[in-house]
Amino acid sequence: MTVRQDQADGGARSAVFSPVDTRARVDTVVRRLGDAIELGLLADGEQLPGETELAGRLGVSTVTLREALMALRQQGLVITRRGRGGGSFVSLPDAPAEDRLRTRLRGWSTEELRDLGDHWAALSGAAARLAAQRTEPEDLRQLRRTADALGQAADAPARSRLYGRFHVELAAAAQSARLTREQVALQGEVGALLCLVLADPAYREEVADRQRALLRSVQDGAHETAGPLAERCVRESTARLVAVRLAL
């Protein structure tokens, strides 16, 4: 996909391919691309840019990029094909089994989950306020598509991926690359765990309704209501996740 197409998608994809931090670059590239794949920002089967182009866009050497791609292949997130029409392609992982998610959730204390929720709410609240101040209605097409898709998603893994993507795209609508990258990284931590609370169709509808209300506030430029709506959505999800953790 070209840079122009990245920009047309609202900035979320552009943030994926922006230069990485100078520290622990291989790990940073692996985390950046891996989180984007698991969120669905990079589509299953999509061909990544060539090594030289991708290294240039990420601001790393081709050696660093090759090490990162090797790690992603080992994780099953990227496959490489040789010969004509070859290259590196996204490989969306299978949905994690519920028992594996519950085991992963046990590794979090309730205090850590609440702290994560505070950070997430702060990010999403700030993004919603800025998006309401900075965007035009036509800039919100991707957010609307994601919200509509969440309302129709039939299984928990798809719902959690779309829920996380919505918050990333909200940050992109705020026209803040830093907020967008922070959201991508945060969703890499919490995204899959949301399968445990989004399995309930009634809660999926509740989340979809809140996202639509948030979108209306952003579209109307009502930053004083958009921020609290985003924060409430996040805090409710975090509270449900904490309740699941306590039940374990």
Buried (B, 14 or more C-beta within 10 A) or exposed (E): BEEEEBEBBBBBBBBBBBEBEEEEBBBBBBBBBBBBBBBBBBEEEBBBBEBEEBBBBBBBEEEBBBBBBBBBBEBEBBEEEEEEEEBBBBBBBEBBEEEEBBEEBEEBEEEEBBEBBBBBBBBBBBBBBBBBBBBEEEBBEBBBBBBBBBBEBEEBBBBBBBBBBBBBBBBBBBBBBEBBBBBBBBBBEBBBBBBBBBBBEEBBEEBBEBBBBBBBBBBEBBBEBBBBBBBBBBBBBBEBBBEBBEEE
